[in-house]
Amino acid sequence: MVINRNILFLLVGALVVVVGVLSYNLYQAKKQPDGLQINVGPNGLKIQGK
C-alpha cells in the first residue's frame, strides 16, 4: 500500500510540474517583447517604443 501511495504522490507532483511549465510557456508566448514595434498597415508605417 505504501508503494502505491508514493507512486500516487509522484504522479500528482509530476502533473503539477507539467502544468506549471506549460503555463509559463504560454505566458511567455503571449507576452509582448520589449523594444520597438514596427507596423505597416493601411494607414502607413507606425513605429512604437515599448
VOPAGU-2260 file (C-alpha; in pm, 1 decimal, decimal comma):
REM VOPAGU-2260
SITE   aa  ch    i         X         Y         Z
SITE  MET   A    0       0,0       0,0       0,0
SITE  VAL   A    1     283,1     239,4      82,2
SITE  ILE   A    2     440,0     193,2    -260,6
SITE  ASN   A    3     109,7     271,6    -431,7
SITE  ARG   A    4      69,9     586,4    -219,3
SITE  ASN   A    5     424,6     700,4    -306,7
SITE  ILE   A    6     358,1     645,6    -676,2
SITE  LEU   A    7      36,1     846,2    -647,0
SITE  PHE   A    8     224,1    1136,3    -482,3
SITE  LEU   A    9     490,8    1115,8    -751,0
SITE  LEU   A   10     231,3    1129,7   -1029,2
SITE  VAL   A   11      48,9    1425,2    -869,5
SITE  GLY   A   12     379,8    1609,7    -825,7
SITE  ALA   A   13     477,0    1542,0   -1186,0
SITE  LEU   A   14     140,5    1671,9   -1308,0
SITE  VAL   A   15     183,0    1990,7   -1103,6
SITE  VAL   A   16     527,0    2045,5   -1257,1
SITE  VAL   A   17     397,6    1982,5   -1610,9
SITE  VAL   A   18     106,9    2225,8   -1563,6
SITE  GLY   A   19     346,9    2486,9   -1424,0
SITE  VAL   A   20     588,3    2454,5   -1717,2
SITE  LEU   A   21     307,3    2469,8   -1974,2
SITE  SER   A   22     156,2    2775,5   -1804,0
SITE  TYR   A   23     491,7    2954,9   -1802,8
SITE  ASN   A   24     547,3    2876,1   -2172,7
SITE  LEU   A   25     200,7    3008,4   -2257,9
SITE  TYR   A   26     270,3    3326,2   -2058,2
SITE  GLN   A   27     599,8    3381,6   -2240,8
SITE  ALA   A   28     432,7    3328,5   -2578,9
SITE  LYS   A   29     157,5    3583,1   -2503,9
SITE  LYS   A   30     388,0    3847,1   -2351,0
SITE  GLN   A   31     478,0    4129,7   -2586,4
SITE  PRO   A   32     851,1    4172,8   -2642,2
SITE  ASP   A   33    1039,2    4479,5   -2519,9
SITE  GLY   A   34    1187,0    4722,8   -2770,0
SITE  LEU   A   35    1046,3    4871,8   -3087,2
SITE  GLN   A   36     734,9    4758,3   -3267,1
SITE  ILE   A   37     703,2    4843,1   -3636,7
SITE  ASN   A   38     362,7    4803,1   -3802,7
SITE  VAL   A   39     284,7    4850,6   -4170,9
SITE  GLY   A   40     -84,3    4882,4   -4241,5
SITE  PRO   A   41    -340,1    5068,7   -4446,7
SITE  ASN   A   42    -264,7    5390,9   -4254,9
SITE  GLY   A   43     106,5    5373,4   -4332,5
SITE  LEU   A   44     410,8    5297,3   -4121,3
SITE  LYS   A   45     377,9    5309,1   -3741,2
SITE  ILE   A   46     673,5    5279,2   -3502,4
SITE  GLN   A   47     610,4    5241,2   -3129,7
SITE  GLY   A   48     862,0    5226,6   -2847,2
SITE  LYS   A   49     787,9    4985,1   -2564,8
